Amino acid sequence: MCDLEKRLSYYEKLQKIIQCALNVALEPLSLEEQLTHVLELVLSIPGLALLSKGAVFLVQEGTEGLKLVANRGFSDNQMRRCATVPFGYCLCGRAASSGQIVFSPHVDGSHDVTYEGMQDHGHYCIPILSGNRVLGVINTYVPSGHCREPIEEDFLLAIASTMAGIIERKKSECALKLAREDLEMAVRRQ
């Protein structure tokens, strides 16, 4: 397959995944459920070098840390070890603190979180940004020795932007619900 055909195929897949992700945003699900569905969509795309393992972290309000809110393929031990990740710690924390993509082709010294039985692998850790504000991080796994691919990064950045929209929409819904409840309480007191 020539490079142009490969790019067109990726962009076609990207368009379909983003359309599905936007549909998920309209479903009456919790934010965690929505992000889990989008993560599963991303990890199921044939032709990408992503392994079917990954996670979504959200910034914990009022802290300099991330909270694991969605994952696929994580063991119980890994979920415990990655339940919260401080900014600057491990690959996901570095992506959150820098607001930049962090790529690693192998398990190396930058992997602060390790566990028994962990096999060699690589990562794309993509910050989820709203403007200049980091909302979270998408962590995807790639095979050991994988080369960084700009087309994959473009795809993952587009997914991160879509997730940012989902997160902001859900936050707005929650704020509107609280404001409505406050208004109803005020009216009852009158």
WOJOZI-V612531 format. One record per helix or strand. SS is the DSSP state (H for helix, E for strand). FROM is the first residue (numbers start at 0). LEN is the number of residues. If there is no record, write none. Layout:
# WOJOZI-V612531
ss->[SS & SS]
from->[FROM & FROM]
len->[LEN & LEN]
This chain:
# WOJOZI-V612531
ss->[H & H & E & E & H & E & H & E & E & E & H]
from->[2 & 30 & 49 & 64 & 75 & 83 & 89 & 101 & 121 & 132 & 149]
len->[23 & 13 & 10 & 8 & 6 & 3 & 9 & 3 & 9 & 10 & 40]
